Amino acid sequence: MWYTMFIRAIILFGILMVVWLLMSGHYTPLVTGLGVVSVGFATWMAVRINGHDREGLPFHLMAGLPGYILWLFREIAVSNISTIRLILVGQADPVLFRVPYTQKTAAGVATYANSITLTPGTVTVEITEGEFLVHAVSRELADDVKSGGMDEKVTRIEGVSG
């Protein structure tokens, strides 16, 4: 479907152009023209390496992403408080454990692994087929990851069935 890829390339160009304009802050004809050329070149390169396909430009994740990001920020805040308490009291009890993941796409797996690492006190150490090796500074934080809530939320926004 060439038209699907064409539309994805146009959307990618639009997103990159908006980001470029916001980051530039200069809107003279010369600078904006150079921005159009730069973004056009970047889009062309993405098309050449097929980087604007479903995995490279995961629009299917975008619908559920705002709600997930808000939930993740809340989790980060709660985990920050828990980690600070562990440090101040000196009761860290490091745990290394494996946790399965249910995501079907590389974008979903990367989102889940990065979400674990973004949450203070936990780090995704290794990704193997079907599971992560995770380090947590306490059993409480490990139990939060093992509960599967984050995995479920990422799988839901991933939107892939079967």
N, C-alpha and C positions, 0 to 999 in steps of 0.2 A: 504494500500500500504506500506508494510514493507520496500521496497527498497527506497521509498521517505524519510521515517524517517531515514533510514540508511545513505543516502546521506546527509541529514540535520545534522546528528550527526557527520559525518566526516568533514563537512564544519565548524561546531561549534568547533570541536577539532582543526582544522587548524587555525581558527581565534584566539582562546584562546592561542594556542601555539605561534603564531606570537606575540601577545600582551605580553605574558609571556617572550619571548626572548628579545623583545625590552625593557621591563621594568627591566629585570634582569641585563643585561650587563655583565654577567659572562657566559662563554661558555666552561667550563671544562666538561669532561664527567660525573663526579658525579653530578654537579649542573644541567646540561642539562637533565640528567637521572631523577633526582628528579622533574624537571619541567614537563617532559613527564608523570611521574606518577601522579603528581598533576593535570595536565590538563586532563589526562585520567579519574581520579576520578571525577573531576568537570563535565566532559561530561557525564559520567555514571549517576551521580546524576541528571543531567538535563534530560536525557532520562527517568529515573525512575519516575520523577514528570511530564513528558510530557512537559517540559519547552523548548523544541526545535521545537515545532509545529509552525504553521503559525503565531500565536499571540506572542509566546515567543521568536521567532527568525524571525522577520518580514522582510525577504528578499525582499518581494514585495515593501517595502518602499525604498530600497537601490538605485534603478535606478535614481529616481528623487531627492534623498536627497542632493547630492552635490550642485545642483543649488538652492535648497531651503535654504540650510545653508548659501550660499553666499548672497541670498536675505535677510535672517534673520539678518545677520551681518550688512548689510546696514541699515535695519530698526532699529536695536539696536543703531547704531551710530547716526542716525537722531533723535531717541527718546531721546538719551542721551543729545544731544544738546538742544532739546526742554525742557527737565526736568531741566537742569542746568539753562537755561534762566528763567524758572518759579521760581526756588529757589532764584536766584540772584535778580530778580525783585520783588519777594514776591507776585505773583499773582496766587498762587495755588487755585484751585476751585474744591475740591474733589467731585467725582461722583461715585455712586454705581449703577450699571445697569446690566441688563440681556442681553445676546447675544446668539442667537441660534447657534448650530453647525450642520454640515452636514456629519460628519464622521460616518462610519458604523462599524469600528473596535475599540477595546480598544486601540490599538497602535496609531491609527489616532487621537482619542479623547485626549489621553495623549500628543501626539505631539503638537496638537493645544493648549491645556491648558498650557503646559510648554512654548510654544512659546510666549503666551501672558504674562506669568510671567517673562520670560527672557527679554522682552522689558521693559526698564526702565520707571517707572511711571505708570505701570499697573500690576495688580496681579489678577490671577484667585483665587477667594475666595472659590467657591463651584461649584461642578459639579452635576447637576441633569439631569434627562432624557431629552435630547434634547437641553439643554441650560446651560450656565455658568453664575455664578454671578461674576462680575468683578468689581474691584475698580481701578479707574484712578485718578491721581492727578489733572487732568484738563479735561475740556470738549473737548479740541482739541485732546488729547490722546484717550479719550473715542470715539470720532467720528472716529478716525483711526481704532479702533477695530470694531466698528459698521459697517464700510464700507464693511466688509466681504472679503477683499482682502486676508488676512492671512488664513481665513477659506477656501476660494476657492483653494489657493495654497496647503494647507495640504490635502484637499480632492483629488486634482489632483495627488499628489504623493502617496496617499493611494491606488489608483488604484482599488477601489472596485466599481462596478456598481450596481445600483438598491438598 
